[in-house]
């Protein structure tokens, strides 16, 4: 329903909603042309690969729109471990935690499970609200970056966030922008996100050459940039939040493998477990409506572990 005396912002919002609905309806139309899937309780017999096409729950008609509507390509790119963000150079406090809790080495797996749960709770409470805010309001990117910098007291965590954020800007400019900033975007918010990324990148580059005694320019923190990039690439908000936390869990698990806490197969077992999925979903649901003004550390000890990382006699990670 059109508004009386609509403002330009209201019109843009309504157009975006209508375009999103049209996009979803087209995807549903394509999906309706495929045979319905079998019920969850029904068991289908095992068959040779050549007989797979005979099952009723397989759609043999290739539908490109089904892939595009879910932004599958961007989803896979942003969840790829090879994305050059330098995330695996950081243990998120795990290395310091292991060094300061030597008695727990008698049962390292149980100790790691406790740390991973605390680490996910910490990243969700401190950074996830900025991811969500960056996605919802990409034009406030510079303000969000400034607020996150001011609310992160741990200098080691600050450096890690800035390093990964600036790496993400580099990936966006050198790899993603040419493909995702084209005229075919169906979400007006994506266009706003692209503009926000361009403006922020220009402001960041300009601040490098300034003689700023107090270093008050933009920093390039990872969390709000992640939300804006996900909006620009066409992911939905749920996907952006879930991948952000999953990627953090992957980085911590990778650090655990390289710290000889566990082997790679055990790490993959944890990563694929329903327990980890439930933990991530509960944390996202908990922080879904949290405003950035209410974001804060719920695991104070984690800041201590991260902060004391620089005091370790020997270390293999940057945090």
N, C-alpha and C positions, 0 to 999 in steps of 0.2 A: 504494500500500500504506500503510495507516494505521500510525502509530507507536505503540509501547507507551508508556503514560503520557505522552501528548503534552503539550507546553507550549503555551500560547495562541499564542505567536509562531510555533511550528512549524505549528500548525493553520491560522493565517492564511496562511502561506506556501504550504501544500499546497492550500488552497482557491483561492488566486490562480492557482496552476499549473493546477488542474483547470478553472477558469473560462476561462483563456487557451486551453487545449486545446479546450474546447467551442466557444469563439468561432472558432478556426481551422477546426475540423471543419465548422461550419455554413457558413463561407465556402467551403470545399472542396466541400461538397455543392451549394451554389448554382452554383459554377463548373463542376461536372461535368455540370450540365444544359445547358450551352452546348456547341456543336459544337467539337471540338478545332481548335486553330490549325494552319495549314499549317507544314511543316518549313521551317527557316531557309534551306535551299538551294533551295527551290522558288520559282519566279518566277510571280507572278500578273499577268495582263495588266491594263493600265490601262483603266478603265471610267469612264463618266459617273457622277456622284454618285448618280443615280437607280438605278444598277445595283449599288451597293455591297452592298446587302442580299443579293445572290445569292452572294457569296463564302462559302466554307465556314468561313473563319477569323473571321467576324463573328458575334457573338452579338446577336441583335435583341431578346432578352428583357431588359427592364430589371430589374436586381437591386439594390435599394437596399442590401442587406446587404453586397454587394461593396465599395461605397463606404465604408460605415461601418466595415467590418472593417479597412480600411487607414488609417483616420483621415484620409482624403483632404482633408476640409474643413479640419481643423486644420493639416494639412501645408501647404496653400496659404496659409492665413492667416499662419503663422509665416515662410514664405519670401517673403512679399509685400514688395516694396521700399517700399510705402507704410506699412508697420508703423511707427507713430510712436515710434521708439527714438532718433532723432537720430544714427543710425550714420553717415550721410553727412556729418555735420559734422566727422568725424575722418578723417584720411588714414592713420592707423596708422604714421606716420613717413615716408610717401612724400614729403611736401612738404619736410621737412628733408633727406631723402636726396638729392633733386634739387638742393637749394641747396648741399649740401656736396660734391657730385660733379659739378661743372660740366663737367669734361673729357668726361664720359660723354654729354653732350648731343648729341655728333656722331652717336651711334647710340642714341637714346632708347628704341626698342622693345626692343632686346636688353638694355639696362640695366634696363628695367622688368620684363622676364621674370625676370631674376636677383632683383630685389627681391621680386617676387610669390612666388617660390619660397621665399625666405628668410622672408618674412612669414607664409606658411602654416606653415612649419616652426616658427616662433616661437609662433604662436597655438596650434598643436597641442601643443607641449611644455609651455607654461605654463598654458593655460586649459582645454584639452580634458579633462584628467584631472578637473578640478573639475566640468565638465559631466556627465561620466559618473558621478562620485560623487554629484552632486546628484540624478541620475535614479535611481540604484540605492538610495540611502539618503536620501530627501527629509527625513526627520526630523532629519538632521544639518546642515541648511541653515545655521544660525547659526554652527556650528563651522567649516564650510567657508568661509563668508564671512570669518570672522576669520583663518583660515589663509591665504587668498588675499591678504588685505590685508597680512598680515605678510610674505609672500613676494614682494611686488611692490615692489622698491626704487625704481622710477622713478615719481616723483610725477605726471608727466604721464599715464602709463599708468594710474595709480591713479584719477585724476580721470575719465578717459574711461570706465573700467570702471564706476565708481560712477554716473556720469551715465546711462549706458545701462541699468544694472541698475535704477535707480530709475524710469526711464521704463518699463521692462518691468513693474515692480510696478504702475505707474499703468494700463498697458494691461490687465493682469490684473484689477485691481479694477473698472475702469470699463467694460470691454468683454467680457472672456473669462469671468469668474467666473460670471456669471449663466447662461451657456450650457453650461459644461463642469463645473460643480460640482454638477450635479443628482443625483438619486437613481439615475439609470440607469447609473452607472459599473459596468463589468464587472471592473475591476482594483482590488483593495483598495489597491494602492500609489497609485493615483490619488487615493483619498480621503485617504491619508496626506499626499500632496503638497499637496492643497488646504488641509488643516489646517496644514501647515508654512508655506505662503504666508501664511495668515491670521495665524498667530502671529508670523512674521517681520515682516510689515507693521506689526502692532501694536507690536512691540518697536522698530522703526525710528522710528515716529511718537513713541513715548514718549521716545526718546533725544533728540529735537529740543528738547524743553523742559527737559532736565536741565542743570544747571550742572556739566558734566564737564570738568575741567581737562585731562585727558589724552585725551579723546575716544575712550573705549574701547568705546562701544556698537557695534551693528551698522552696517555701512556700506552694504550693498546692491550688492555686486559682481555683474557681469553673468553670468559663466560658471556659477556654481552655481545662480543663479536661473533661467537658461535651462534647465538640466537638470530642475529641479523643475517649471517651467511645462510643459515638454514631457511630463513624466510625468502631470501633472494633465489635460492636454488629450487624452491617449490615444495619443500617438505612441509608436512603439517606439524602443528605444535607438539602433539604427542610423540611423533617420531623424533623431533629435535631434542626433546627432553630425555627420551629413553636412550638415544644414541650417546648423548653427552655423558650420562651416568655409566652406561655400558663401556664406553671407551675408557673412562676412568678406572673401572674395575679391571679391564684388560691390561692397562698400564701397571696397576698394582700387582696383578698376577704375573706379568712378565718380569717385574722386579723381584718377585718371590722366587721365580725359576732361576734367575741369574744370581740370586743370593743363596742358592742351594737349599732353600726351604723345602722345595718340592720339585718333582720332575715335570716335564712339559705335558705329559698325558694327564697327570693329576690336576694340573692347572686347567686344562681343557675340560676335565670332568667337573670342576667347580664352576667354570664359566658356563657350562651347558646345564647346570643343575636347576631344578625348579626352585630350590631355596634361594638362590641368587636372584632369579627372576622375581620372586615374590618380594624379596627385600627391596629391590629397585623400584618395583611398582608401588609399594607402600610408601617409600620415601617421596616419590614423585607426587603421589596423591596427597601426602601430608603438606607438601610445599606448593601445591598447584595454585593456590590463591594467596600465597604469601607475598606481600609487597616488599620491595627492596628496602624500605625503611625498617622493616621488621626482620630482615635477614641477619643472621648472626651465628657465631660458632656455638654448637651444642656439645662439642667435645674439646674442652679447653686443653686437655693433655696433648691433643694432636698438634696444637700450635707449639707446645713446648718441645715435642719430639722433632718437628720440622725445624724449629728455631735452633736447636742444639746440633743440627746436622753438620754445621760448619765447624763444630768443635771436635768432631771425630778425628782420631789420629790418621786413619786411612779411610777412604770412601771411593765408591765406584759410581755414585749417582750425584746429580746436581742438587737434589733435595731429598 
